[in-house]
Amino acid sequence: MRIRLTLVLFASLLSVPVALYAQRGQESALTEAEVEALRDSAYVANDRVLTFIKFLDARSASIQTLATKPRQPGREEDLHALYEQFTSIADELDDNLDDLGPRHRDMRKALPKLLAATERWATALKTPADNEAYNMSRKLALEAVRDLRESSTQLIEEQKVWFLAHPPAKEEPGAPNENHPH
């Protein structure tokens, strides 16, 4: 009974990124490979944040590429879709930060990278010229970046204070380096 309950809980946790987005009534912003990468990174908070950064970097690079290459038919629709994907992934990352932070999961290596990435993303999201087809989606994406910047800035400080007062135990060489949740 306990094993079955554990397996059910584990399976439900693995489907969270896809299920949360599906509840919004839209296609998933993540590819199957990206969902699998999130599953693989579920146990190490730093890795999870870095995985999300990789996905957001890919979406922002696609936006920048579409904006700077010669205009193709359907470009505005493609940009709209990319902005929506970016916002969905950024919101999911922010939800993860909201969950991991209070549980004192160690993200000290990933958070400065996230903070730096927010500047890059904001620049990339502003690259395309104004267009009614995607201006609202872009505005929402930029708000998601602002939220991530605020969350990561706050978490950096909280993590400094927490881990100063509660230093992680020294790891054995070769042992997995995951945080001690409290």
N, C-alpha and C positions, 0 to 999 in steps of 0.2 A: 504494500500500500504506500509506504513512504517513498519507495523508488519510483513508483508510478506518478505520485504527486510531484516529485522532483523533476521527472522527465516532462510532465505537462507544463510545469512552471518554466523550465528551460526552453521548451519549444515555443511557448508564448513570448518569452523575452526575445528570442531570435527573430520573431516576426514583427516586433514593435516598429522598426523604421518603416517597413512597407505598410503595415496596418494603419499607422498614424497618417500617412500621406493618403492612403486609400479612403480614409474617412472624410477627407476634404473633397471627395467626388471628382478627382482628377487622376490622370495617369501618374504612375510613380515617377518621381524625379530621378530615381536611382536605377541604374542598370542592374541586371542580375549579378554581374561580377562585383559591382559596388556593394550590393546588399551582402554578398558573401564576404567581401573585405571587412565590412562592419561587423559581421559575425565573428570573423577571425580576430578582430581587435577588441572584442567586447570585454575581455578580462583585464586589460592593461589600459588604464585611463589615458596615459600619455599617447599610446598607440592609437587609441580611438580618436582623440582630438586631431592627431596628425593625419589620420585617414580622412576625416572630414575636411581638413585643410586641403588635402590633395584633390578631393572632389570639387571644392569651391574654386581652387586654382584652375582646374580644367574648364569649368563653366565660364569663369571670368576671361580666360584666354580665348575661348570660343567667341565670346561677345566681342572682345577686342579685335579678333581676326575678322569677324563679319563686318565690323565697323570700318576697318582699314583697307580691306580688299575691294576691288571693283564691285559695284552694286550688281546683285543678281536678283531675278524675280523671286519673291517670297522672303526676301531678307527681313522685312519688318516682322513678319509672322515668326520667323526663326528667332529673331532677337526677343520677341515677346515670350516665346516658349523658354528660351534660355534664362531670361530674367525670372520667370516663374519657377524654373528648376532651382536656380540659385537661391531664391527666397525660401523655398521649401527645405532645401538642404541646410541653409543657414539657421532656419528656425529649429530644425531638428538638432543641430549642434548646440544651439542655445538651450534647448530642453535638456540635452545631455549634461551641459555644464550646470544647469540648475539642479540636476539630480546628483552629479558626482561631487560638486563642491561641498555641500553640507555633510556628505559622508566622508569627507577628508581623504578623497582619493587623490593620490599624488599626481599632479599635472604640472609640476613646476618647470619641467623641461619644455613642454608643449605650449604653455600659455604665452611666453614671450614671442614664440613663432606665430601664434594666432594673432596677437596684438599687431605684430609687424604686417601680417597678411591683410589685416583690415584696411590698411592704407593702400596697399596694392589693389585690392578689390574695389575700393571706392573709386580709384582712378580709372580702372578698367570699365566699371559700370557707367561712368560718365562719358566715355569715349564716343559712343554713337551720338550723332546729331539728334536734336529733339524730333520726335515724331509721335503723333497721337496714337499710333498703333501699339506703342510700348511704353509711353511716358509714365503711365500709372504703375505698370509692372516694375519699371526702373525705380520709381519712387519707393515702392515697397521693398525692393532689393536693397536700396541704400539705407532704408530704416533698419533692415535686418543686420546690415553691416554695423550700423551705429550701435544696435543692441549687443552685438558680439563684442565690439570694442569696449563698451561699458562693462559687460559681464567679465571679460578677460582681465580688464584693469582691476576690477574689484577682487576677483579671485586670486590674482597675483599677490595682492596685499594680504588677503585672508590666508593664503597658503604659506606665505613667509612667516606670519605670526604663528600659525598652527604648528608648522614643522620645526620652528625654533623652540616652541614649548614642548613638542612631542617628537623628538628626532626618531626617524625610522631605525629599526634594529639593523645592525651590520649584517650584510648578507654573506653567506658562504660563497666562495668562488664557484661560479657556474650555476648558482641557484637562481631561479626566476626573480627578477627585480620588480616586484609589484608592491604597491603601497600596503600599509597596514590600516585597513578601514576601522574607524572608531565610531 
